[in-house]
Amino acid sequence: METRTVNAESYSLGMRFTMLLARIGTGASLIGVGLRLLVGGGWDAWNVVGVFLPTTYPRGPVGKILLNFWGNPAVIQLLLWALVLVGLALVFGLALRLASYGGMLIMLLMYLAVVPPGSAIISQQIIYLFLLMVLAVGEAGTVLGFDSFLLPLEEKYPWVRYFLR
């Protein structure tokens, strides 16, 4: 049985354009949320962002753990800057796979903080989680992104492929 690797160069023009738009749109959205929360004052701006972040009291499997960090300014800053940095990496297509994994972790923890959700099982966090998964697997960083310039590093350092594309 032959295994075939799929790379972004084998995609049609329409698929490459869709991956580019999905990558830039998702990244811009994450940057926007992170910056709005940074400017708005962290958890005090929680409800300003709307349904992107859990607006209800944490009650899920990791809700009690997150409550321990609720007022910690260092954790708040870490979360907000992580959103901004993941967004920047997506927009520029730089270390896209690593950024997507980080974004998936953030979205999963945000979702688990309020399970069961207040309104719907499929919330924005789950949609972002799936979208980030598609971007990581689909090698979206090589479509007009900086990862395409870093691909020669994979020949010299094979472990780099886990972070790029």
C-alpha positions in Angstrom: 0.0 0.0 0.0 1.5 3.3 -1.1 1.2 6.4 1.1 1.0 9.7 -0.7 1.7 13.0 1.0 -0.5 15.9 0.1 1.1 19.3 -0.2 -0.5 22.7 -0.9 1.0 22.9 -4.4 -1.2 20.0 -5.5 -4.4 21.9 -4.6 -6.4 23.7 -7.2 -6.3 27.4 -7.4 -9.7 27.7 -5.8 -8.6 25.5 -2.9 -5.4 27.5 -2.4 -7.4 30.8 -2.4 -9.9 29.3 0.1 -7.1 28.2 2.4 -5.5 31.6 2.2 -8.8 33.4 3.0 -9.5 31.0 5.9 -6.0 31.4 7.3 -6.0 35.2 7.1 -9.7 35.5 8.3 -9.1 33.3 11.3 -5.8 35.0 12.2 -7.4 38.5 11.9 -10.3 37.4 14.1 -7.9 36.0 16.8 -5.8 39.2 16.7 -9.0 41.3 17.0 -10.3 39.4 20.0 -6.9 39.5 21.7 -6.4 43.2 21.2 -9.9 44.1 22.2 -9.5 42.2 25.4 -6.0 43.7 26.0 -7.4 47.2 25.5 -10.6 46.5 27.4 -8.8 45.2 30.5 -8.7 41.5 30.4 -11.5 39.7 32.1 -13.4 43.0 32.6 -13.8 43.0 28.8 -15.0 39.4 28.8 -18.6 40.3 27.9 -17.6 43.0 25.4 -16.2 40.4 23.0 -19.5 38.6 22.7 -20.0 35.0 22.0 -16.4 34.3 21.0 -15.3 33.7 24.5 -17.4 31.9 27.2 -19.6 34.6 28.8 -21.1 32.3 31.4 -19.6 31.3 34.7 -17.1 28.5 34.2 -18.6 25.2 35.2 -17.1 22.6 32.8 -14.4 20.0 33.4 -11.7 22.6 33.5 -14.0 25.4 34.9 -12.8 25.0 38.5 -9.2 25.0 37.4 -9.8 28.2 35.4 -11.5 29.8 38.3 -8.2 29.6 40.2 -6.6 31.7 37.5 -9.5 34.1 37.0 -8.0 37.1 38.7 -4.3 36.4 38.0 -3.0 39.1 35.7 -0.1 37.0 34.4 -2.4 34.3 33.2 -4.7 36.8 31.7 -1.9 38.5 29.8 -0.6 35.1 28.7 -3.9 34.1 27.2 -4.5 37.4 25.5 -1.0 37.6 24.0 -1.3 33.9 23.0 -4.4 34.8 21.0 -2.6 37.7 19.3 0.5 35.7 18.5 -1.5 32.8 17.1 -3.4 35.2 15.0 -0.2 36.9 13.7 1.3 33.5 12.9 -1.8 32.6 10.9 -2.0 35.9 9.0 1.7 35.6 8.0 1.7 31.9 7.5 4.7 31.5 9.9 5.0 28.2 11.9 1.4 27.6 11.0 1.2 24.1 12.3 2.6 25.1 15.7 0.3 28.1 15.8 -2.7 26.0 14.9 -2.0 23.5 17.6 -1.7 26.4 20.1 -5.0 27.9 18.9 -6.7 24.5 19.1 -5.5 24.1 22.7 -6.8 27.6 23.6 -10.2 26.9 22.0 -10.6 23.5 23.6 -9.9 24.9 27.0 -12.3 27.8 26.5 -15.0 25.3 25.3 -14.4 22.9 28.2 -14.6 25.7 30.7 -18.3 26.1 30.0 -19.4 22.5 29.1 -22.3 22.0 28.9 -22.6 25.2 26.9 -25.3 27.7 27.6 -26.8 27.9 24.1 -25.6 25.2 21.7 -23.3 22.2 21.6 -21.4 23.6 18.6 -20.1 26.9 19.8 -17.7 29.3 18.1 -14.8 27.7 20.0 -15.6 24.3 18.3 -15.9 25.9 14.9 -12.5 27.6 15.4 -11.0 24.4 16.7 -12.1 22.5 13.5 -11.0 25.4 11.3 -7.5 25.5 12.9 -7.3 21.7 12.5 -8.0 22.0 8.8 -5.4 24.8 8.4 -2.8 22.7 10.2 -3.4 19.5 8.2 -3.9 21.4 4.9 -0.5 23.0 4.9 -2.1 26.5 4.6 1.2 28.2 5.6 2.7 27.4 2.2 0.0 29.3 0.4 1.5 32.8 0.2 3.0 32.4 3.7 6.4 32.5 5.2 6.4 28.8 5.7 7.0 28.3 2.0 10.3 30.1 2.3 11.3 27.9 5.3 10.6 24.6 3.6 14.3 24.1 2.6 15.0 23.8 6.4 13.1 20.5 6.4 15.8 18.8 4.4 18.5 19.8 6.9 16.3 19.5 10.0 13.5 17.0 9.5 11.9 17.8 12.9 11.0 21.3 11.6 8.1 19.8 9.5 6.1 19.4 12.7 6.0 23.2 13.2 5.9 24.5 9.6 3.3 24.4 6.8 
